[in-house]
Each structure stands twice: as structure tokens, then as C-alpha cells.
Amino acid sequence: MADDGSVQVYIEKPDEKDCFHHVTCYLPEERWVDNYGFSVQELSYLREVVESTSNIILEFAADGGFEPASGF
């Protein structure tokens, strides 16, 4: 988590032709940048996933990441 409370969510997917597709989302404002290779339909799906889990992502980031926040 950055000092301003924002969190960078980086998503990538392997692709046989392009090696990897990737996109970055900044929470909590849900600003999407740097899309390389994801279709409109894929981005719509990714937006739904990030939006529906943003509260957990932000909580985990505030607590130092997945392992400290989850207790695993």
C-alpha cells in the first residue's frame, strides 16, 4: 500500500503468441492502465473480479500483504 492509500493490482496471463498479456489497476479509484493484450470481454471480467474483491485486496495491503492479513 502506498503512502496515499492506493494499491497497485497487476494482472497477467500467459499467452502463446505474445508471452504475457497484462494490465494494471490502481485501487481504490479503480483506474485501469497499461492494458496489453486483454480483449474488451476479458477486461470486463477482470473489472468484475477486482471490484468484487477490492475490499479484501485493500485490507490485505493495509495489513502488509496476503500472508500477514490471512494468517497463513
C-alpha positions as CSV (number, residue, x, y, z in Angstrom):
1,M,0.0,0.0,0.0
2,A,1.4,3.4,-1.0
3,D,1.5,6.3,1.4
4,D,-1.6,7.8,-0.2
5,G,-3.6,4.6,0.5
6,S,-3.6,3.4,-3.1
7,V,-2.8,-0.2,-4.1
8,Q,-1.4,-1.4,-7.4
9,V,-3.0,-4.6,-8.7
10,Y,-1.0,-6.1,-11.5
11,I,-2.7,-8.9,-13.6
12,E,-1.0,-11.0,-16.2
13,K,-2.0,-14.1,-18.2
14,P,0.4,-16.3,-20.2
15,D,-0.2,-16.2,-24.0
16,E,1.3,-18.5,-26.5
17,K,1.8,-15.8,-29.1
18,D,2.6,-12.7,-27.0
19,C,4.2,-14.4,-24.0
20,F,2.1,-12.5,-21.5
21,H,-1.0,-10.2,-21.5
22,H,-1.0,-7.7,-18.6
23,V,-3.0,-4.8,-17.2
24,T,-2.6,-2.7,-14.0
25,C,-5.4,-1.4,-11.8
26,Y,-5.0,1.2,-9.0
27,L,-7.3,0.9,-6.1
28,P,-9.4,2.4,-4.5
29,E,-10.1,4.6,-7.6
30,E,-10.2,1.6,-9.9
31,R,-8.1,3.3,-12.5
32,W,-7.0,0.8,-15.2
33,V,-3.8,1.4,-17.2
34,D,-1.2,-0.3,-19.4
35,N,-3.5,-2.9,-21.0
36,Y,-1.5,-5.2,-23.3
37,G,-3.4,-8.0,-25.0
38,F,-6.7,-8.3,-23.0
39,S,-9.9,-8.1,-25.0
40,V,-12.8,-5.9,-24.0
41,Q,-14.6,-9.0,-22.7
42,E,-11.6,-10.1,-20.7
43,L,-11.2,-6.6,-19.2
44,S,-14.9,-6.6,-18.3
45,Y,-14.4,-9.9,-16.4
46,L,-11.3,-8.7,-14.7
47,R,-13.1,-5.5,-13.6
48,E,-15.8,-7.5,-12.0
49,V,-13.3,-9.7,-10.2
50,V,-11.3,-6.7,-8.9
51,E,-14.4,-4.7,-8.0
52,S,-15.9,-7.6,-6.1
53,T,-12.7,-8.3,-4.1
54,S,-11.3,-4.7,-3.8
55,N,-12.3,-4.5,-0.1
56,I,-10.2,-7.7,0.6
57,I,-7.3,-6.5,-1.6
58,L,-7.2,-3.2,0.3
59,E,-7.5,-4.9,3.7
60,F,-4.7,-7.3,2.9
61,A,-2.5,-4.5,1.6
62,A,-3.1,-2.4,4.7
63,D,-2.1,-5.4,6.8
64,G,1.2,-6.0,4.9
65,G,0.1,-8.4,2.2
66,F,-1.6,-11.8,1.9
67,E,0.3,-13.8,4.5
68,P,0.1,-11.4,7.4
69,A,-3.5,-10.5,6.7
70,S,-4.7,-14.0,6.1
71,G,-2.9,-15.7,9.0
72,F,-1.4,-18.4,6.7
